Structures are given as structure tokens and as C-alpha cells.
């Protein structure tokens, strides 16, 4: 366990790979978002595409596996959908669904989850899921 002021990166087997001393400056060059990545040379969008090819995922699931905020995931999803069309693939969205009345948000064009159901006004909504075909 690192002492105060240090940060450690652990490998997949739990062994310490790297320990860096954190400076008091917030602009320290060490970026913690790359700590959990399998291949630090890949971009976030490349990693997202790999995750979505494996199977359906929600934005929350992607944000947890890639250690990014959900807001960042939604922004990247828009760009991924545009770039996949040039590769002959497409990003498929399984629409959000109201868990109270069963309403499907099929005509929704946004990637984010809706706030409430237009039919029953309920807020218990299942998040949309994304996959690459």
C-alpha cells in the first residue's frame, strides 16, 4: 500500500508494476485513467469498440469497465457511430424501456437515457444498450 503522496499501478495479477510520487501540483503528468487499461496505447474509442463487439453494454457498464465518466461515454458513442459507417459496421441501440408501464423509446435519437416516461410519467427506466453489428 503506497504511503501518502504516492500512487501505485497494479497489474492484472495484483503485483505492483509502477509507483510514482505524486507532486502537490494537480497537473502532475501521471494519468490515472490509463492505470486499468490492458493496452495503454489504444484510444478510449478503440477500447469501447472492442467492448461493444464482444456484446451488448449499457453506458454505465462501459464507463465502469473503461474507468471513464458516463458523460464521456455518451460523447464517444456519437463519434463511434459516425466512424463505424465508413467501415461498413453500425452501432445498434436497444431502446430504453419504462419498467413501470413497458413503454419502449424506439423513436428516440439521443444516446442518453430518458428522464421520464411520456406515457405514465414514471422515472424507473431501463437504460438503452449498445452493440456493434
N, C-alpha and C positions, 0 to 999 in steps of 0.2 A: 504494500500500500504506500503510495507516494506521500511524502510529508507535505505540509502546507507550502504552496508555491510551485509544486511540481505537478506534472500530468504524465500518465503512463498510457501507452498503447499496448493492448493485449492482443495476441494472435488468436486464431480460432481454437487452438489447443489450450489457451489460458496462460501461456508463458508471456512474459514481458518482452516486447520487441524493442521498444524505444521509450526512453524517459527524457523529457525536456523540462528545463527550468522555465517557469512562467515569469515573464517580466511583469512589472506593475502596469505597464502600458497596455491598453486594450487592443492596440494594433499589432500585437505580437505575431510574427509570421507563421506560427504553427496553427493550422486549421483543423479543429476537432471534427468537422463534418466528414473528413476523409478517414477517420480512425477505424470505422467499422467496415469499410469497403473491401471487397475481395480484390479488385484490381483498381488501385488508385489512379491509373492512367485513363480510365473510362470517364466519360462525362455523365452527369446525372441523367440526361435523356437516354443515353445508351443503356444505362443500368435499368431505367424504367421500361424501356422496350424489351429488354431481356426478361424482366419480371412479368410483363404483360403477355409475352409469347408463351410463358410457362402455364398461365391460366388466368382466370378472372380474378380481379382485385378491386377493392374499393380504394378511394383516395387515402383514407385513413390507414389501410393496410400498406399501401405504398409508402406513405410518409413514415410509418414505423420501421419498415424494412430498410429504407434508404436514409433514415435519420434526417429527414427534411420536414419543414412545416407543411401542413395541408395546403396552405395558400400557395406555396411554391409548386406543389404537385399539380394544382389546377392550372397554373400558368404554363407549366411544361407540357401538360396534356394537350393544350391548344396547339402548341408548336409541333408536337409529335404527330397529331392528326394531320397537319398540313404536310409534314415531311414524308409520311408514310404513303401518301397518294402517289408520289413520284417513284416509289419503289414497288408499286403495284399491290400494296397491302392497305388495310384500313383499320382504323380504331373503331371498334364496335362498343356501343354504350348499351348496357342492360338498364332500362329506365328505373328511376326511383319509384317506390310504391308506398302508399299510405298504409300503415299497419292497422289503422282503425277501421277504415271502410273498404280498403283494397284498390283504391284509385291508382291507376298507372299514369305516370307523367311521360307519355310516349311522344308528345309533340314538343317537349322541352328541348331547346337548342343549346343551353348552357351546360357546362361540365359540373358546376357546383350542385350541391343538394338543395332542393327547395326548402323554404322555411316552414310552410304550412300547406295543407291540402285545400284546394279550392272548393271541393265538394262538402266536406264535413268540418273544415276549419281546424282539424287536428294537427298537432305538431309531431306526432310519433311517426316518423318517415324513415323507411329503409333507404340507405344511401345507394346511389347508382353504382354499377360495377362496370369495369372496363376490361377489354381484352383485344388482342390483335389477331386478325384473321388474314 
